[in-house]
Structures are given as structure tokens and as C-alpha cells.
Amino acid sequence: MLPMFAEMGGLVHVGLAGLGSAIGVGLIGMKAAEATGRNPGAAGAIRNQAIIFAALAEGVVFFAIFLVK
């Protein structure tokens, strides 16, 4: 019975990491769109930074997946 609870705890861990990553990427996109609206001339730099930060936020999920096993 104990291994079943340990497995469920690991799966909840990955699910929460995925949820946090999705919220983080959404916030990054929202703020990047807001910044581009305020300063359209810096759209390229803002886009590049948003892509980098979104990739870092999604990397958390990969760490969570590897820690489950």
C-alpha cells in the first residue's frame, strides 16, 4: 500500500510542476504583449527575452519528470 501512495505523490508533484509552468508561461506572454504594446520598437528584444524565459519556466517540468523516476 505504501508504494502506491509514493507513486501518487510523485504524480501530484509532476502535475503541480506542470501547472506552475503553464501559469508562468502565461504570465510571461501577458507581460511581453504588454511591453510590446508600450514600446513597439523593442518588440524583437522583448520577444527574444520572452522565449528564453518561457523555455526556462518549462524546464521545471522536465526536472520534475526526471525526479519522479
Backbone hydrogen bonds in HBPLUS format (Angstrom, degrees):
<---DONOR---> <-ACCEPTOR-->    atom                        ^
c    i                          cat <-CA-CA->   ^        H-A-AA   ^      H-
h    n   atom  resd res      DA  || num        DHA   H-A  angle D-A-AA Bond
n    s   type  num  typ     dist DA aas  dist angle  dist       angle   num
A0005-PHE N   A0001-MET O   3.34 MM   4  6.76 153.4  2.42 148.7 154.9     1
A0006-ALA N   A0002-LEU O   3.04 MM   4  6.32 153.9  2.11 150.5 158.3     2
A0007-GLU N   A0003-PRO O   2.91 MM   4  6.12 154.3  1.97 146.4 152.8     3
A0008-MET N   A0004-MET O   3.01 MM   4  6.27 156.4  2.07 146.1 152.5     4
A0009-GLY N   A0005-PHE O   2.94 MM   4  6.13 152.4  2.01 144.1 151.6     5
A0010-GLY N   A0006-ALA O   3.08 MM   4  6.33 150.7  2.17 143.8 150.9     6
A0011-LEU N   A0007-GLU O   3.06 MM   4  6.34 152.8  2.14 146.6 153.8     7
A0012-VAL N   A0008-MET O   2.96 MM   4  6.19 154.1  2.03 148.6 155.4     8
A0013-HIS N   A0009-GLY O   3.02 MM   4  6.16 148.9  2.12 138.8 147.5     9
A0014-VAL N   A0010-GLY O   3.14 MM   4  6.48 152.7  2.22 145.7 150.9    10
A0015-GLY N   A0011-LEU O   2.99 MM   4  6.20 158.6  2.03 146.3 152.7    11
A0016-LEU N   A0012-VAL O   2.89 MM   4  6.09 161.0  1.93 154.1 158.0    12
A0017-ALA N   A0013-HIS O   3.07 MM   4  6.25 150.7  2.16 140.6 149.0    13
A0018-GLY N   A0014-VAL O   2.90 MM   4  6.14 155.4  1.96 148.7 155.2    14
A0019-LEU N   A0015-GLY O   2.93 MM   4  6.16 154.1  2.00 145.2 152.5    15
A0020-GLY N   A0016-LEU O   2.91 MM   4  6.06 164.0  1.94 147.2 151.5    16
A0021-SER N   A0017-ALA O   2.93 MM   4  6.06 153.3  2.00 143.7 151.4    17
A0022-ALA N   A0018-GLY O   2.95 MM   4  6.11 156.7  2.00 145.3 151.4    18
A0023-ILE N   A0019-LEU O   3.01 MM   4  6.27 159.4  2.05 150.1 155.4    19
A0024-GLY N   A0020-GLY O   2.91 MM   4  6.08 157.2  1.96 144.3 151.2    20
A0025-VAL N   A0021-SER O   2.89 MM   4  6.11 161.7  1.92 153.8 157.7    21
A0026-GLY N   A0022-ALA O   3.02 MM   4  6.15 153.9  2.09 142.4 149.9    22
A0027-LEU N   A0023-ILE O   2.95 MM   4  6.21 155.5  2.01 149.8 156.1    23
A0028-ILE N   A0024-GLY O   2.95 MM   4  6.19 154.5  2.02 146.6 153.9    24
A0029-GLY N   A0025-VAL O   2.96 MM   4  6.18 162.9  1.99 148.8 152.8    25
A0030-MET N   A0026-GLY O   2.93 MM   4  6.11 156.2  1.99 145.9 152.9    26
A0031-LYS N   A0027-LEU O   2.95 MM   4  6.11 168.0  1.96 151.2 153.9    27
A0032-ALA N   A0028-ILE O   2.87 MM   4  5.99 150.0  1.96 146.6 155.8    28
A0033-ALA N   A0029-GLY O   2.97 MM   4  6.10 157.8  2.02 145.9 151.2    29
A0034-GLU N   A0030-MET O   3.00 MM   4  6.24 153.4  2.07 143.9 151.8    30
A0035-ALA N   A0031-LYS O   2.86 MM   4  6.01 158.4  1.90 144.9 150.5    31
A0036-THR N   A0032-ALA O   2.93 MM   4  6.08 154.4  2.00 144.9 151.9    32
A0037-GLY N   A0033-ALA O   2.98 MM   4  6.14 147.7  2.09 140.3 149.0    33
A0038-ARG N   A0034-GLU O   3.07 MM   4  6.36 142.0  2.22 142.0 151.9    34
A0039-ASN N   A0035-ALA O   2.95 MM   4  6.14 151.0  2.04 146.2 154.1    35
A0042-ALA N   A0039-ASN O   3.15 MM   3  5.83 157.5  2.20 119.7 125.3    36
A0043-ALA N   A0040-PRO O   3.28 MM   3  5.29 152.1  2.36 114.3 112.1    37
A0046-ILE N   A0042-ALA O   2.99 MM   4  6.14 163.4  2.02 158.4 163.8    38
A0047-ARG N   A0043-ALA O   2.88 MM   4  5.97 158.7  1.92 147.6 153.5    39
A0048-ASN N   A0044-GLY O   3.01 MM   4  6.23 162.0  2.04 148.4 152.9    40
A0049-GLN N   A0045-ALA O   3.06 MM   4  6.26 164.5  2.09 149.2 153.1    41
A0050-ALA N   A0046-ILE O   2.90 MM   4  6.06 155.2  1.96 148.1 155.6    42
A0051-ILE N   A0047-ARG O   2.95 MM   4  6.18 155.8  2.01 151.7 157.4    43
A0052-ILE N   A0048-ASN O   3.11 MM   4  6.35 161.2  2.14 148.1 152.9    44
A0053-PHE N   A0049-GLN O   2.94 MM   4  6.15 168.2  1.96 153.7 156.7    45
A0054-ALA N   A0050-ALA O   2.88 MM   4  5.95 151.3  1.96 144.3 152.6    46
A0055-ALA N   A0051-ILE O   3.03 MM   4  6.19 155.0  2.09 145.4 151.6    47
A0056-LEU N   A0052-ILE O   3.04 MM   4  6.36 152.6  2.12 146.3 154.0    48
A0057-ALA N   A0053-PHE O   2.95 MM   4  6.17 152.2  2.03 143.2 150.7    49
A0058-GLU N   A0054-ALA O   2.95 MM   4  6.19 151.8  2.03 146.6 154.0    50
A0059-GLY N   A0055-ALA O   2.99 MM   4  6.13 131.9  2.23 137.7 150.3    51
A0061-VAL N   A0058-GLU O   3.15 MM   3  5.67 137.6  2.34 110.6 119.5    52
A0063-PHE N   A0059-GLY O   3.19 MM   4  6.55 155.4  2.25 149.3 155.4    53
A0064-ALA N   A0060-VAL O   3.02 MM   4  6.31 155.3  2.08 146.8 153.7    54
A0065-ILE N   A0061-VAL O   2.89 MM   4  6.17 155.6  1.95 151.3 157.7    55
A0066-PHE N   A0062-PHE O   3.01 MM   4  6.22 162.6  2.04 148.8 153.1    56
A0067-LEU N   A0063-PHE O   2.98 MM   4  6.15 141.9  2.13 143.2 153.6    57
A0068-VAL N   A0065-ILE O   3.28 MM   3  5.42 143.1  2.43  99.7 109.5    58
